[in-house]
Amino acid sequence: MLILLPPSEGKSAARTGGPLQLEELHFPELNHARRDVLDALRTVSGAEDAHAVLGVGASLVEDVQRNLLLDVAPAAPAHDVYSGVLYDALGYAGMTSVQKRRAREQCVVMSGLWGAIAFGDRIPAYRLSMSVDLPGTGRLAGFWRKHLAAPLARHAGTGLVVDCRSSTYAAAWAPPVHQSAAVNVFQLRNGKRTVVSHFAKHTRGELARHLLTRRGSAPATPEALLRATRERWAADLRPATARRPAQLDILLD
């Protein structure tokens, strides 16, 4: 089983530790593309229109300035750097050692800067969304789409891909439809389904934790994923089509 996660907008910057070692990241075939994005991000972040290009407000000036120091800033494991609603709900710090190892093996984080990284890869805090049109590389979802297909397909193998990404990051790689399931979260109000982004992030994080910490075999099919999900939530499954993977719908009261 492979769990695809989005990054968090906010990052917890490491205070100590050695800097990024690009060659230590998973998916080393992405390193040439990673260097291209790093160089382009460094150039943009030092320009007068950096905030406009990166799509961030003036209050995030420190985040943008960090982009100028990514080669020397302290790095930490991705599970410590990424923070926010989804990662709080996933609760890596509270897992057992066996569960943590499982998370490092089975979770992959999509990133506008790194393309894709493993949960334990050491990275510095940065600011860059997959939606950015970065001078020098173009819109990042399209840029990474050209590079991610082969390494992620090899990494997934024939196992189930549980897709907990937002649409922005899902645009960078489409897993094989026959072996993947996208996770959607709806709230039921008067019998009708409504999308709630905050609860969606939280519930996707809780689902990832449930899959990593529950007893028994990891689900190998969308149908098995539905059964595992129903251990905690009301849910249903929309079957895959020729062009779209199965859709796991979690229903919150």
URQUIFEN-V216483 format. One record per pair of residues at least 24 apart in sequence whose ideal C-beta (glycine too) atoms are under 6 Angstrom apart, sorted by the first residue. I is the first residue (numbers start at 1). J is the second residue. D is the distance in Angstrom with one decimal. If there is no record, write none. Layout:
i=I j=J d=D
i=I j=J d=D
This chain:
i=1 j=106 d=5.7
i=1 j=159 d=5.4
i=1 j=160 d=5.1
i=1 j=218 d=4.0
i=2 j=156 d=4.9
i=2 j=159 d=6.0
i=2 j=161 d=4.9
i=3 j=106 d=5.5
i=3 j=107 d=4.9
i=3 j=162 d=4.8
i=3 j=208 d=5.3
i=4 j=108 d=5.7
i=4 j=163 d=4.9
i=4 j=165 d=5.3
i=5 j=107 d=5.8
i=5 j=109 d=4.9
i=5 j=164 d=5.5
i=6 j=165 d=4.7
i=6 j=166 d=5.0
i=6 j=169 d=4.5
i=7 j=82 d=5.5
i=7 j=109 d=5.6
i=7 j=111 d=5.2
i=8 j=82 d=4.5
i=8 j=83 d=5.4
i=8 j=84 d=3.6
i=8 j=87 d=5.8
i=10 j=83 d=5.4
i=10 j=84 d=5.3
i=11 j=81 d=5.2
i=11 j=125 d=3.7
i=12 j=81 d=5.8
i=12 j=83 d=4.8
i=13 j=125 d=3.7
i=14 j=74 d=4.0
i=14 j=76 d=3.7
i=16 j=74 d=5.7
i=17 j=74 d=4.2
i=17 j=75 d=5.9
i=17 j=76 d=5.9
i=19 j=72 d=5.2
i=19 j=75 d=5.8
i=20 j=75 d=4.7
i=20 j=124 d=5.5
i=25 j=117 d=5.7
i=25 j=121 d=4.9
i=26 j=117 d=6.0
i=26 j=118 d=4.1
i=26 j=121 d=5.8
i=27 j=116 d=5.7
i=27 j=151 d=4.6
i=29 j=151 d=5.5
i=30 j=115 d=4.6
i=30 j=147 d=5.8
i=33 j=147 d=4.7
i=34 j=114 d=5.9
i=36 j=137 d=5.9
i=37 j=113 d=5.7
i=37 j=137 d=5.7
i=40 j=134 d=5.0
i=40 j=136 d=3.5
i=40 j=137 d=5.1
i=41 j=67 d=5.3
i=41 j=128 d=5.7
i=54 j=132 d=5.9
i=63 j=127 d=3.9
i=64 j=127 d=5.8
i=66 j=125 d=5.7
i=67 j=126 d=5.8
i=67 j=127 d=6.0
i=70 j=124 d=5.2
i=70 j=126 d=6.0
i=73 j=124 d=4.0
i=75 j=122 d=4.2
i=75 j=123 d=5.5
i=75 j=124 d=4.9
i=77 j=120 d=5.0
i=77 j=122 d=5.8
i=78 j=109 d=5.5
i=78 j=117 d=5.6
i=78 j=119 d=5.6
i=78 j=121 d=5.3
i=78 j=123 d=5.7
i=79 j=119 d=5.0
i=81 j=123 d=5.7
i=81 j=125 d=5.7
i=85 j=201 d=4.2
i=85 j=202 d=5.1
i=86 j=201 d=4.5
i=86 j=204 d=5.7
i=86 j=205 d=3.9
i=89 j=202 d=4.8
i=89 j=205 d=3.0
i=89 j=206 d=4.7
i=90 j=205 d=4.2
i=90 j=208 d=5.1
i=90 j=209 d=4.9
i=91 j=209 d=5.6
i=99 j=212 d=5.6
i=99 j=213 d=5.1
i=102 j=212 d=5.2
i=103 j=212 d=5.2
i=110 j=165 d=5.9
i=110 j=169 d=4.3
i=110 j=172 d=5.9
i=112 j=140 d=4.5
i=115 j=144 d=5.0
i=115 j=148 d=5.7
i=116 j=148 d=5.9
i=130 j=168 d=5.0
i=130 j=169 d=5.2
i=131 j=168 d=5.1
i=141 j=171 d=4.0
i=141 j=172 d=4.9
i=144 j=172 d=4.3
i=145 j=172 d=5.5
i=148 j=172 d=5.9
i=148 j=173 d=4.4
i=160 j=219 d=5.8
i=160 j=220 d=5.4
i=164 j=204 d=4.2
i=164 j=208 d=6.0
i=177 j=240 d=4.9
i=177 j=245 d=4.5
i=180 j=245 d=4.2
i=181 j=222 d=4.3
i=181 j=225 d=5.4
i=181 j=245 d=5.9
i=181 j=246 d=4.3
i=181 j=248 d=4.8
i=182 j=245 d=5.6
i=182 j=247 d=5.4
i=183 j=248 d=5.1
i=184 j=247 d=5.8
i=184 j=249 d=4.9
i=185 j=250 d=4.9
i=186 j=251 d=5.6
i=187 j=252 d=4.8
i=188 j=251 d=5.7
i=188 j=253 d=5.9
i=203 j=250 d=5.7
i=222 j=246 d=3.9
